[in-house]
């Protein structure tokens, strides 16, 4: 936190800034305890949640103000409910009674938040006159004077209030007012930051949930099987990250079965939403013309036109059941790994397989491969081979070495084994999709 702590002026003629504290009283409240204010500042700087900010004020605020008691009220602007964090010195029964209440309650804290001005009650007489219903509990807490300071957020909105209490009557002199002003600004900055972090966390959780719904809704639950082709796939989200733009798909088309894997850059709801658009476009274009090169060309032009700032990678492959061939086109995606007992190699695409979204005029090539029985093809996204402190080539070579030693090359076994290998090898910082097909 960047609050400054210069010594307050001691000139008795100094005018108190117009911070809503009312007129300055007679000076006589003694020197400011800088150590106590520093302790409060340190506690506030380490507070992450609104409750932790409240706890810092409740436990360290009294000493910083030269008071006997402190609490912090947090306002929920959507419900006009007030939640208060009390110090440990307060009687538990009183604390429970005033833990949560409506903003319309007739209390100094609520008045400070409703009006945006501090409420100063320097004696039992003033408390009795202004808030007679609170006098019994004020006396039970051994308090003779109280102050309620509104907390103003960076956008100018009231976000809460600090409450302070003294056992002795107070005259609220100039130095004391300056001390309270510093405390209110410190508390407001810390609470505003914590509320903002909580809101960001809430939005991130909502976005992750929305992305998860999209991802699961558009990743096929059951993959089609043919008399000669087995298919399996798996998806693993990045650790501590929302769902992203990785996807796989397989669906029948005229002339065979279309197999797809792709990856939209980034994470979160935007990447997942773009993934859905590309996945649907591939399906639509493949139904009209399943040629992999033409499908990628049309998807590329669509992406360049509708979202020129986005890029993606993909492989579209067409399996022909009658001829036993697979035709594939690659748009900047990690290359396919071909696996047979004792023989594992990458099927590198021709040079110049540009990313989707990079060039609207790009023409993609395609390659045809005759697959022998027992051959497994492994499609995957870059999260499987990209690892911290290792080059992409190293990741690919390690994947190849691992798959070469697998005794079972059935699609489901390959998917399960390579994901387990990846989790053992390094932390997962990106989504991972794997899809495997095998000729029976």
Secondary structure, DSSP 8 states (H G I E B T S, - for coil): -----------TT-----SS--S---S-S----HHHHHHHHHHHHT--SHHHHHHHHHHHHHHHHT-SEEEEEEEETTTTEEEEEE-TTS-HHHHHHTSEEETTSSSHHHHHHHHSS-EEE-SHHHHHHH-GGGHHHHHHTT-SEEEEEEEE-TTS-EEEEEEEEESS-----HHHHHHHHHHHHHHHHHHHHHHHHHHHHHHHHHHHHHHHHHHHHHS-SS----SSEEEEEEEE--TTS--EEEEEEEEEETTEEEEEEEEEEEEHHHHHHHHHHHHHHHHHHHHH---HHHHHHHHHHHHHHH-TT--EEEEEEEEETTTTEEEEEEES---EEEEETTEEEEE---S----BTS-TT-----EEEE--TT-EEEEE-GGGT--TTS-HHHHHHHHHHHHHT-S--SHHHHHHHHHHHHHHHS---S-EEEEEEEE-
